[in-house]
Protein backbone atom coordinates (compact mmCIF):
# COMPACT_ATOMS: atom_id res chain seq x y z
CA UNK A 1 0.00 0.00 0.00
CA UNK A 2 2.79 2.37 0.94
CA UNK A 3 4.55 1.54 -2.36
CA UNK A 4 1.47 2.53 -4.32
CA UNK A 5 1.18 5.82 -2.44
CA UNK A 6 4.88 6.56 -3.01
CA UNK A 7 4.54 5.85 -6.74
CA UNK A 8 1.53 8.16 -6.94
CA UNK A 9 3.45 10.90 -5.14
CA UNK A 10 6.42 10.45 -7.47
CA UNK A 11 4.12 10.56 -10.49
CA UNK A 12 2.43 13.71 -9.24
CA UNK A 13 5.81 15.29 -8.55
CA UNK A 14 7.05 14.35 -12.02
CA UNK A 15 3.96 15.90 -13.57
CA UNK A 16 4.49 19.11 -11.61
CA UNK A 17 8.14 19.16 -12.66
CA UNK A 18 7.21 18.60 -16.30
CA UNK A 19 4.67 21.44 -16.18
CA UNK A 20 7.23 23.66 -14.53
CA UNK A 21 9.79 22.87 -17.23
CA UNK A 22 7.25 23.55 -19.96
CA UNK A 23 6.34 26.87 -18.36
CA UNK A 24 10.00 27.83 -18.03
CA UNK A 25 10.61 26.90 -21.65
CA UNK A 26 7.62 28.97 -22.75
CA UNK A 27 8.79 31.99 -20.76
CA UNK A 28 12.38 31.61 -22.00
CA UNK A 29 11.16 31.18 -25.57
CA UNK A 30 9.08 34.36 -25.41
CA UNK A 31 11.75 36.38 -23.63
CA UNK A 32 14.64 35.37 -25.89
CA UNK A 33 12.66 35.83 -29.09
CA UNK A 34 11.60 39.28 -27.91
CA UNK A 35 15.26 40.11 -27.26
CA UNK A 36 16.24 38.86 -30.72
CA UNK A 37 13.42 40.82 -32.37
CA UNK A 38 14.33 43.98 -30.46
CA UNK A 39 17.98 43.66 -31.50
CA UNK A 40 17.07 43.18 -35.17
CA UNK A 41 14.48 45.97 -35.12
CA UNK A 42 17.20 48.34 -33.92
CA UNK A 43 19.43 47.09 -36.74
CA UNK A 44 16.65 47.74 -39.27
CA UNK A 45 16.28 51.31 -37.97
CA UNK A 46 20.03 51.81 -38.22
CA UNK A 47 20.01 50.58 -41.82
CA UNK A 48 17.03 52.82 -42.65
CA UNK A 49 18.92 55.84 -41.31
CA UNK A 50 21.97 54.73 -43.33
CA UNK A 51 19.83 54.52 -46.48
CA UNK A 52 18.52 58.06 -45.93
CA UNK A 53 22.07 59.37 -45.54
CA UNK A 54 23.16 57.24 -48.50
CA UNK A 55 20.50 58.72 -50.77
CA UNK A 56 21.53 62.25 -49.74
CA UNK A 57 25.19 61.32 -50.34
CA UNK A 58 24.40 59.88 -53.79
CA UNK A 59 22.43 62.99 -54.71
CA UNK A 60 25.38 65.15 -53.64
CA UNK A 61 27.80 63.06 -55.72
CA UNK A 62 25.50 63.24 -58.73
CA UNK A 63 25.36 67.01 -58.34
CA UNK A 64 29.16 67.18 -58.24
CA UNK A 65 29.45 65.13 -61.42
CA UNK A 66 26.88 67.29 -63.16
CA UNK A 67 28.66 70.46 -62.06
CA UNK A 68 32.02 69.17 -63.27
CA UNK A 69 30.59 68.57 -66.73
CA UNK A 70 33.47 66.20 -67.60
CA UNK A 71 36.03 69.00 -67.29
CA UNK A 72 38.22 66.70 -65.23
CA UNK A 73 38.01 63.05 -66.27
CA UNK A 74 39.81 61.86 -63.12
CA UNK A 75 37.27 63.61 -60.91
CA UNK A 76 34.35 62.35 -62.98
CA UNK A 77 35.48 58.71 -62.96
CA UNK A 78 36.42 58.72 -59.27
CA UNK A 79 33.20 60.34 -58.07
CA UNK A 80 31.20 58.19 -60.49
CA UNK A 81 32.70 55.01 -59.04
CA UNK A 82 32.04 56.16 -55.47
CA UNK A 83 28.46 57.01 -56.51
CA UNK A 84 27.89 53.50 -57.90
CA UNK A 85 29.28 51.77 -54.82
CA UNK A 86 27.17 54.00 -52.57
CA UNK A 87 24.06 53.32 -54.63
CA UNK A 88 24.77 49.59 -54.46
CA UNK A 89 25.01 49.80 -50.65
CA UNK A 90 21.68 51.65 -50.45
CA UNK A 91 19.91 49.04 -52.58
CA UNK A 92 21.32 46.14 -50.53
CA UNK A 93 20.41 47.89 -47.25
CA UNK A 94 16.82 48.26 -48.44
CA UNK A 95 16.74 44.55 -49.31
CA UNK A 96 18.14 43.69 -45.87
CA UNK A 97 15.55 45.86 -44.11
CA UNK A 98 12.77 44.05 -45.96
CA UNK A 99 14.40 40.72 -45.08
CA UNK A 100 14.50 41.62 -41.37
CA UNK A 101 10.89 42.81 -41.35
CA UNK A 102 9.74 39.57 -42.97
CA UNK A 103 11.35 37.35 -40.32
CA UNK A 104 8.79 35.10 -38.65
CA UNK A 105 9.86 34.48 -35.06
CA UNK A 106 7.24 31.74 -34.69
CA UNK A 107 9.31 29.56 -37.02
CA UNK A 108 11.62 26.93 -35.60
CA UNK A 109 14.85 28.08 -33.99
CA UNK A 110 16.93 26.34 -36.66
CA UNK A 111 14.96 27.94 -39.48
CA UNK A 112 15.29 31.42 -38.00
CA UNK A 113 19.00 30.98 -37.34
CA UNK A 114 19.53 29.89 -40.95
CA UNK A 115 17.88 33.13 -42.10
CA UNK A 116 20.08 35.12 -39.73
CA UNK A 117 23.12 33.36 -41.18
CA UNK A 118 21.97 34.48 -44.64
CA UNK A 119 21.75 38.06 -43.34
CA UNK A 120 25.27 37.83 -41.94
CA UNK A 121 26.56 36.47 -45.25
CA UNK A 122 24.88 39.35 -47.07
CA UNK A 123 26.56 41.79 -44.66
CA UNK A 124 29.98 40.28 -45.31
CA UNK A 125 29.53 40.32 -49.09
CA UNK A 126 28.22 43.89 -49.10
CA UNK A 127 31.14 45.11 -46.98
CA UNK A 128 33.77 43.46 -49.17
CA UNK A 129 32.24 44.94 -52.33
CA UNK A 130 31.85 48.45 -50.89
CA UNK A 131 35.49 48.46 -49.76
CA UNK A 132 36.54 48.25 -53.42
CA UNK A 133 35.81 51.98 -53.67
CA UNK A 134 38.80 52.83 -51.43
CA UNK A 135 41.32 53.74 -54.18
CA UNK A 136 38.82 56.11 -55.83
CA UNK A 137 38.88 58.27 -52.70
CA UNK A 138 42.55 58.97 -53.48
CA UNK A 139 42.12 59.94 -57.15
CA UNK A 140 39.21 62.41 -57.31
CA UNK A 141 41.58 65.39 -57.04
CA UNK A 142 43.90 64.19 -59.82
CA UNK A 143 44.34 66.50 -62.78
CA UNK A 144 46.04 65.97 -66.13
CA UNK A 145 48.69 68.53 -65.27
CA UNK A 146 49.55 66.86 -61.93
CA UNK A 147 49.52 63.34 -63.32
CA UNK A 148 51.66 64.06 -66.37
CA UNK A 149 54.04 66.81 -65.22
CA UNK A 150 54.36 66.95 -61.43
CA UNK A 151 57.05 64.52 -60.24
CA UNK A 152 56.46 65.22 -56.53
CA UNK A 153 52.76 64.52 -56.97
CA UNK A 154 53.56 61.30 -58.81
CA UNK A 155 55.95 60.08 -56.10
CA UNK A 156 53.47 60.77 -53.31
CA UNK A 157 50.01 60.17 -54.76
CA UNK A 158 50.61 57.16 -56.98
CA UNK A 159 52.00 54.93 -54.18
CA UNK A 160 49.10 55.94 -51.91
CA UNK A 161 46.56 55.03 -54.58
CA UNK A 162 48.32 51.72 -55.26
CA UNK A 163 48.38 50.98 -51.52
CA UNK A 164 44.64 51.61 -51.19
CA UNK A 165 43.98 49.53 -54.31
CA UNK A 166 46.03 46.65 -52.92
CA UNK A 167 44.24 46.93 -49.57
CA UNK A 168 40.80 46.95 -51.22
CA UNK A 169 41.56 43.90 -53.37
CA UNK A 170 43.15 42.04 -50.44
CA UNK A 171 40.09 42.72 -48.25
CA UNK A 172 37.76 41.63 -51.04
CA UNK A 173 39.61 38.34 -51.47
CA UNK A 174 39.88 37.57 -47.75
CA UNK A 175 36.56 38.82 -46.39
CA UNK A 176 34.65 35.55 -46.72
CA UNK A 177 32.35 33.61 -44.41
CA UNK A 178 34.84 30.74 -44.26
CA UNK A 179 37.42 33.13 -42.80
CA UNK A 180 35.22 34.37 -39.94
CA UNK A 181 37.20 32.18 -37.54
CA UNK A 182 40.15 34.54 -38.03
CA UNK A 183 40.46 37.09 -35.26
CA UNK A 184 41.20 40.09 -37.51
CA UNK A 185 38.05 39.53 -39.57
CA UNK A 186 35.82 38.95 -36.53
CA UNK A 187 37.19 42.11 -34.93
CA UNK A 188 36.67 44.12 -38.12
CA UNK A 189 33.11 42.90 -38.71
CA UNK A 190 32.12 43.47 -35.08
CA UNK A 191 33.31 47.08 -35.12
CA UNK A 192 29.91 48.13 -36.44
CA UNK A 193 26.39 47.11 -35.37
CA UNK A 194 25.44 45.22 -38.52
CA UNK A 195 27.20 41.87 -38.14
CA UNK A 196 27.38 42.08 -34.33
CA UNK A 197 23.63 42.66 -33.90
CA UNK A 198 22.76 39.57 -35.93
CA UNK A 199 25.29 37.51 -33.95
CA UNK A 200 23.72 38.63 -30.67
CA UNK A 201 20.19 37.91 -31.94
CA UNK A 202 21.27 34.42 -32.99
CA UNK A 203 22.85 33.88 -29.56
CA UNK A 204 19.53 34.68 -27.87
CA UNK A 205 17.86 31.97 -29.95
CA UNK A 206 20.67 29.52 -29.18
CA UNK A 207 19.84 29.78 -25.47
CA UNK A 208 16.36 28.47 -26.24
CA UNK A 209 17.78 25.51 -28.17
CA UNK A 210 20.22 24.76 -25.36
CA UNK A 211 17.40 24.73 -22.79
CA UNK A 212 15.33 22.40 -24.96
CA UNK A 213 18.23 19.94 -25.16
CA UNK A 214 18.65 19.98 -21.39
N, C-alpha and C positions, 0 to 999 in steps of 0.2 A: 504493500500500500504506500509506504513511504517512498519507494522507488518511483512509483507512478506520479506522486505529487512532485518529486524532484524533477522528473522529466518534463512535467507540465510547466513548472517554474522556469526551467532552462529554455523551453520552447518559447514561453512568453517573453523571457529576457532577450532571446535571439530576435524575436519579432520586433521588440522595441529598439534593439540595436540596429536592425536592418532599416527601420523607419527613420531612425536618427541619421544613419548614413545617407539615406536617400534625400532627406531634408538638407543635410550639409552639402551634398553634391548639387542639389538644386540651387541653394543659396550661392555656393561658390561659382556655379555655372553662370548665374545671372550677374554676379558681381564682376567676374573676370571679363565677361563679354561686354559689359557696360564700360569697363576700363579700356578694353581694346577699341571699342567704338568711339569713345571719347578721344583717345589718342589719334585715331585715324581721321576723325572729324576736324581736329586741330590741324592735322597735316593738310587736309583738303582746303581749309581756310588759308593756310600759308601758301599753298600752290595757287589759289585764286588771286591772292594779293600779288604773287609773283607774276601771274599772267597779266594783271592790270598794269604793273610796272613794265612788263615786257612789251606790251602793246604800245605804251607811251614811248618806250625806248626805240622800238621799231619805227614808229612814226617820226621820231626825231632824226633817226639815221636816214630815213627816206627823204626827209626835208633837206638834210645835208647833201645827199647825192644830187637832188634836184637843183639845189643852189650852186653846186660845183659845176654842173652842166658839162661834165667831161673835160674840164680845163686841166685837171691833173689826173691822169690815168691811174697812178699809184693810189691816190686818195679814193678814187671811185671804186677800184677793185677791192681795196682793203675794207672800206665801209660797206660795200656790197656784200662781201663775204660775211662780215660780222652781222649784218642785217639778216642774211639767210639762216645763219646758225641760231640767232635770237628768235627768229620766226619759227624755226623747227622746235625749239625748246617750248615756246608758247603752245604750239599745237599738241605736243606730247603731254604737257602739263594739263591741258584741257581734257585729253583722253584719260589721264590718270585720275583726275577729279571725278569724271563720270564713272570710272572703274570703282573708285572708293565708295561713291554714293550707291552703287548697285550691289555692294556686298550684302549678302543675306546672312546675318549672324545666327539664324536658326538652323543653318546647314551644319553638317558634322564638322568636328574640330579639324579633321584631316583635310576636308574639302576647303574649308576657310583658309587653313595654313598654306595650302597649295596656291590659292589665289594671292595670298600675301607674298609668297615666294615669287610669283609672276610679277607683282608690283615692284619687288626689290630688284629683280632682273631688269625690268624696264628702267628703273632708276640708274642702275649701273651703266646700261647701254646708252642712255641719254647723256649721262655725265661724260662718258668717254668720247662721244661724238662732239658735244659742245666744246670740249677742251681743244679740239682741232683748230678752233679759231684763234688760239693764242698768238701764233706768229703774225697774224694780220693786225694785231694791236701794236706791233712794232714797225709797221710799214706805211700807215696812213699818212704820215707826214713826209714821206719820200717825195722828192721832186726830180725831174730829169737832170737839172743842173747839179744837184747834190750827188745823185747816183753816178753820173758820168764824169764829173770834173772835180769833186771834192774828195781828196785822198783821206783826210782826217775823218770825214763822215763815213767813208767806205770802211776804214779800219775799225771804227767803233760800232756803227750800226749793223753792218753785215753779220759780224759774229754774233751779235745779240739776237738778230732775227733767226740765224741758223740754230742758235741754242734753244730758242723758244720752239722752233719747228721740230727739232730733235726731241725736246721734252714732250710736245703734243703727240708726236707719233709713238714715242715710247709708252706714254700713258694709255694711248688708244690700244696698243698691242697687249698691254699687261693688265688693264682694268677689265677683268673677266670674272664671272661668277666662280669659276674653278680656282681662282687665286684669292678668294676671300679669306682663306686660312692664313694668308700672309699678314703680318702685323701692320706693315706700312699701308696696305690697302684698307684694312679694317679701320685703322685710325683716320685715314683720309675720308672714307665714306661716312664715318660717324661724326665728322666735324660739323655737318649740317643736320637739320631735323628730318630730312627726307628718308634716308635709309634707316637711321636710328629709330625713328618713330614706328616704322613697320616692324623692326626687330623687337621692340618693346611690346607692341600689340601681339605679335606672335608668341612672345614669352608668356603673356597673360593667358593665352589659350592653352599653352603647354602645361600650365599648372592644373588646368581642368583635366587634361588627359592623364597627367601623373596621378591625380587623386582617383580617377576611375580605375587605374591599374591597381592601386593599393586596395 
